[in-house]
Amino acid sequence: MQLPYFSAFESVPDQYRQRLMPEAMPQYLQSALSPQGIIICLHGFTGMPYEVLPVAKACVASGFDAAVPLLPGHGYAALTDQRQWFPRITMEQMHEVARAEIERARQQYEFVGMFGLSMGGAIALTMASEGRLDACVAAAPALRLPDIAERLIPILGWANFFIRKRKKPEFYLPCYPFYNSWALRELRRMGRYATDQLPKVTCPLCVVHSHQDPTISPAVVDMILQHVPQSVDVEWFDESGHCLPCDIQGQAMAEYSARFFQQIAGCNQEIRPEHLIQPGDT
């Protein structure tokens, strides 16, 4: 079953707008400068555009436009919708959605980069392996899940059940309050597929992570360095946890990512917040 997804380049249809969380609305942000290209920002598992907006805004402030889609099965406000749609996500559709956003971006921009957080990072690495990107930043990419999930998903992944999250972050982070076994099975597939494709990554690649991440092991960085056949830019933000853009070093991480894209695109524009066109300015 094809789930609806909400492109950054289109308005959300009225029949869905009231069913989504405000923080889940896709965003298409434009720079007040002549854009150097566009950066597509992909959120993580159970998350929504809100969690990668700091990166999108830093990229816009540095002279890029930014697109933040809402991925399938995510962002619904009502628990009934969440429980209906989230278990139905698939690796194949996540990849199709990412390709569609890149294709839309290529119609307008010569330079297309992608930032992905966690699940979004695994998707971004797959897109990079397909030769679709000019540059890629993967933040805590979900190439390997916590050990207990890696052990249990092959055994229990056939059953559809929900697991309530135990801990809440110390900062505001709107997301689903649970995990789902079927969705976790697909997340594991995305991570394993992305890992298998790493030798095909040829575009400039940056990986940002934290040694304090309780969700995705820092060991994934070594996996990337071992399999990507080129030098990889790696930076650690160890005062933060898993959701790097929203945590204590979020702004520093966002600006680091933006500077990486600037370097690859050959843009030396100073990062300044006033370069973001506010809604209603155009």
C-alpha positions as CSV (number, residue, x, y, z in Angstrom):
1,M,0.0,0.0,0.0
2,Q,1.4,3.4,-1.0
3,L,1.3,5.8,1.9
4,P,0.9,9.5,1.3
5,Y,4.0,11.6,1.6
6,F,4.2,15.3,1.6
7,S,6.7,17.0,-0.6
8,A,8.5,20.2,0.4
9,F,7.7,21.6,-3.0
10,E,3.9,21.3,-2.7
11,S,1.2,22.4,-0.3
12,V,-0.3,19.8,2.0
13,P,-3.7,18.8,0.7
14,D,-6.6,20.2,2.9
15,Q,-7.8,16.7,3.8
16,Y,-4.4,16.0,5.5
17,R,-3.5,19.4,6.9
18,Q,-5.7,19.1,9.9
19,R,-4.5,15.6,10.6
20,L,-0.8,16.5,10.9
21,M,1.0,18.0,13.8
22,P,2.0,21.7,13.1
23,E,5.7,20.7,13.5
24,A,5.2,18.0,10.8
25,M,4.4,20.4,7.9
26,P,6.9,20.2,5.1
27,Q,9.1,23.2,4.6
28,Y,10.5,24.9,1.5
29,L,12.9,27.6,2.7
30,Q,14.4,30.1,0.3
31,S,17.5,32.3,0.7
32,A,17.4,36.0,0.2
33,L,20.6,35.6,-1.7
34,S,21.0,34.1,-5.1
35,P,20.9,30.4,-4.1
36,Q,24.0,28.3,-4.5
37,G,21.8,25.2,-4.8
38,I,19.4,23.3,-2.5
39,I,19.8,21.1,0.5
40,I,17.2,18.4,1.1
41,C,16.8,17.6,4.8
42,L,15.4,14.2,5.9
43,H,14.1,13.6,9.4
44,G,14.4,10.5,11.4
45,F,12.4,7.5,12.5
46,T,9.2,8.6,14.4
47,G,10.2,12.2,13.8
48,M,9.2,15.0,11.6
49,P,10.6,18.1,9.8
50,Y,10.9,20.1,13.1
51,E,13.9,18.1,14.1
52,V,16.0,19.0,11.0
53,L,14.8,22.6,10.6
54,P,17.9,23.9,12.5
55,V,20.1,22.4,9.7
56,A,17.7,23.7,6.9
57,K,17.8,27.2,8.4
58,A,21.6,27.2,8.7
59,C,21.9,26.1,5.1
60,V,19.6,28.9,4.0
61,A,21.5,31.4,6.1
62,S,24.6,30.3,4.2
63,G,23.2,30.8,0.7
64,F,21.3,27.7,-0.1
65,D,17.6,27.0,-0.4
66,A,16.3,24.1,1.7
67,A,13.6,21.5,1.3
68,V,12.2,19.5,4.2
69,P,9.6,16.9,3.2
70,L,7.5,14.8,5.6
71,L,8.3,11.1,5.1
72,P,5.5,8.5,4.7
73,G,3.7,7.3,7.9
74,H,5.1,10.2,10.0
75,G,3.7,13.4,11.5
76,Y,0.1,12.5,12.3
77,A,-1.4,14.1,15.3
78,A,-4.0,11.6,16.4
79,L,-2.9,8.3,17.9
80,T,-5.3,6.4,15.8
81,D,-3.7,7.7,12.6
82,Q,-0.2,7.1,14.0
83,R,-1.0,3.5,14.8
84,Q,-2.7,3.0,11.4
85,W,0.0,4.4,9.1
86,F,3.3,4.0,10.9
87,P,3.5,0.2,10.7
88,R,3.0,0.4,7.0
89,I,6.2,2.2,6.1
90,T,8.5,0.4,3.8
91,M,12.1,0.8,2.7
92,E,11.1,0.9,-0.9
93,Q,8.7,3.8,-0.5
94,M,11.2,5.8,1.6
95,H,13.7,5.5,-1.2
96,E,11.1,6.4,-3.8
97,V,10.2,9.5,-1.9
98,A,13.8,10.6,-1.5
99,R,14.4,10.1,-5.2
100,A,11.2,12.1,-6.0
101,E,12.4,15.0,-3.9
102,I,15.8,15.0,-5.6
103,E,14.2,14.8,-9.0
104,R,12.0,17.8,-8.2
105,A,15.1,19.7,-6.9
106,R,17.1,18.9,-10.1
107,Q,14.4,20.7,-12.1
108,Q,15.4,24.0,-10.5
109,Y,18.9,23.6,-9.1
110,E,22.3,22.5,-10.4
111,F,23.7,21.7,-7.0
112,V,21.6,19.3,-4.8
113,G,22.9,18.2,-1.4
114,M,21.2,16.1,1.2
115,F,21.3,16.1,5.0
116,G,19.8,13.1,6.8
117,L,19.3,12.4,10.5
118,S,19.3,8.8,11.8
119,M,16.8,7.0,9.4
120,G,17.1,10.0,7.1
121,G,20.9,9.5,7.3
122,A,20.6,5.9,6.1
123,I,18.3,7.1,3.2
124,A,20.7,9.9,2.3
125,L,23.6,7.4,2.1
126,T,21.6,5.3,-0.2
127,M,20.8,8.3,-2.4
128,A,24.5,9.1,-2.4
129,S,25.4,5.6,-3.5
130,E,23.0,5.9,-6.5
131,G,24.9,9.0,-7.7
132,R,22.0,11.3,-7.2
133,L,23.7,13.9,-4.9
134,D,26.5,16.5,-5.2
135,A,27.2,16.2,-1.4
136,C,25.8,14.4,1.6
137,V,25.8,14.9,5.3
138,A,24.7,11.9,7.4
139,A,24.0,12.6,11.1
140,A,24.0,9.5,13.4
141,P,22.9,7.4,10.4
142,A,20.8,4.4,11.4
143,L,23.1,1.7,9.8
144,R,22.8,-0.5,12.9
145,L,20.2,-0.4,15.6
146,P,20.7,-1.1,19.3
147,D,21.8,-4.7,20.0
148,I,18.5,-5.7,21.5
149,A,16.7,-4.5,18.4
150,E,19.1,-6.3,16.1
151,R,18.6,-9.5,18.0
152,L,14.8,-9.4,18.3
153,I,13.6,-8.0,15.0
154,P,14.5,-11.1,13.0
155,I,12.6,-13.2,15.5
156,L,9.6,-11.0,16.3
157,G,9.4,-8.7,13.2
158,W,6.6,-10.7,11.7
159,A,4.2,-9.7,14.6
160,N,2.7,-6.2,14.6
161,F,3.1,-4.6,18.1
162,F,3.9,-1.3,19.6
163,I,6.6,-0.4,22.2
164,R,6.2,2.8,24.2
165,K,9.3,4.9,24.5
166,R,10.8,4.9,27.9
167,K,12.7,8.2,28.0
168,K,11.9,11.7,26.9
169,P,14.6,14.1,25.8
170,E,15.4,17.1,28.0
171,F,14.4,19.4,25.1
172,Y,11.3,19.9,23.0
173,L,11.1,17.1,20.4
174,P,7.7,16.4,18.9
175,C,7.6,12.8,17.7
176,Y,5.6,9.6,18.0
177,P,5.6,8.2,21.6
178,F,6.2,4.6,20.5
179,Y,8.1,2.3,18.2
180,N,6.4,-0.3,16.1
181,S,7.8,-3.8,15.3
182,W,7.0,-3.7,11.6
183,A,8.4,-0.2,11.2
184,L,11.5,-1.2,13.0
185,R,11.9,-4.2,10.7
186,E,11.9,-1.7,7.7
187,L,14.3,0.6,9.5
188,R,16.7,-2.3,9.9
189,R,16.3,-3.1,6.2
190,M,17.1,0.5,5.3
191,G,20.3,0.5,7.5
192,R,21.5,-2.8,6.1
193,Y,20.8,-1.8,2.5
194,A,22.6,1.5,3.0
195,T,25.6,-0.3,4.5
196,D,25.8,-2.7,1.6
197,Q,25.8,0.3,-0.8
198,L,28.6,2.3,0.9
199,P,31.3,1.2,-1.6
200,K,29.3,3.0,-4.3
201,V,29.3,6.4,-2.6
202,T,31.5,8.8,-4.6
203,C,30.1,12.2,-3.8
204,P,31.7,14.3,-1.0
205,L,30.5,12.9,2.4
206,C,30.4,14.2,5.9
207,V,29.3,12.2,8.9
208,V,28.4,13.9,12.2
209,H,27.8,11.9,15.4
210,S,28.1,11.8,19.2
211,H,29.9,9.3,21.3
212,Q,27.1,9.9,23.8
213,D,24.4,8.8,21.4
214,P,22.2,6.2,23.3
215,T,20.4,5.0,20.1
216,I,22.9,4.7,17.2
217,S,26.3,3.3,18.1
218,P,29.3,5.5,17.2
219,A,30.7,2.4,15.6
220,V,28.7,3.2,12.5
221,V,31.3,5.8,11.7
222,D,34.0,3.2,11.5
223,M,31.7,1.1,9.2
224,I,31.4,4.1,6.9
225,L,35.2,4.9,6.9
226,Q,35.9,1.2,6.2
227,H,33.6,0.9,3.2
228,V,33.4,4.3,1.5
229,P,36.2,4.4,-1.1
230,Q,37.3,8.0,-0.4
231,S,38.1,10.3,2.4
232,V,35.1,11.2,4.7
233,D,34.8,14.3,6.8
234,V,33.9,13.3,10.3
235,E,33.0,15.6,13.2
236,W,31.9,14.7,16.8
237,F,29.5,16.6,18.9
238,D,29.8,14.8,22.2
239,E,27.8,17.2,24.3
240,S,24.7,16.1,22.4
241,G,22.8,12.8,22.2
242,H,21.0,11.2,19.3
243,C,18.8,14.1,17.9
244,L,21.8,16.2,17.1
245,P,20.1,19.2,15.5
246,C,17.9,19.9,18.5
247,D,20.3,19.1,21.3
248,I,22.8,21.3,23.1
249,Q,25.2,21.5,20.2
250,G,22.5,21.6,17.6
251,Q,23.4,25.0,16.2
252,A,27.1,24.2,16.0
253,M,26.3,21.0,14.2
254,A,23.9,22.7,11.9
255,E,26.5,25.4,11.0
256,Y,29.2,22.8,10.5
257,S,27.0,20.9,8.0
258,A,26.2,24.1,6.2
259,R,29.8,25.0,5.9
260,F,30.5,21.5,4.5
261,F,27.9,22.1,1.8
262,Q,29.4,25.6,1.1
263,Q,32.9,24.1,0.7
264,I,31.7,21.6,-1.8
265,A,29.6,24.0,-3.7
266,G,32.4,26.6,-3.8
267,C,30.4,29.1,-1.8
268,N,32.1,31.4,0.7
269,Q,29.0,33.3,2.0
270,E,29.1,34.1,5.7
271,I,26.3,32.3,7.6
272,R,23.8,35.0,8.6
273,P,20.2,34.4,9.7
274,E,18.9,37.4,7.9
275,H,19.5,35.6,4.6
276,L,16.4,33.5,5.3
277,I,13.3,34.7,3.5
278,Q,10.5,34.7,6.1
279,P,7.1,33.3,5.2
280,G,5.1,36.1,3.6
281,D,8.1,37.9,2.3
282,T,7.5,36.6,-1.2
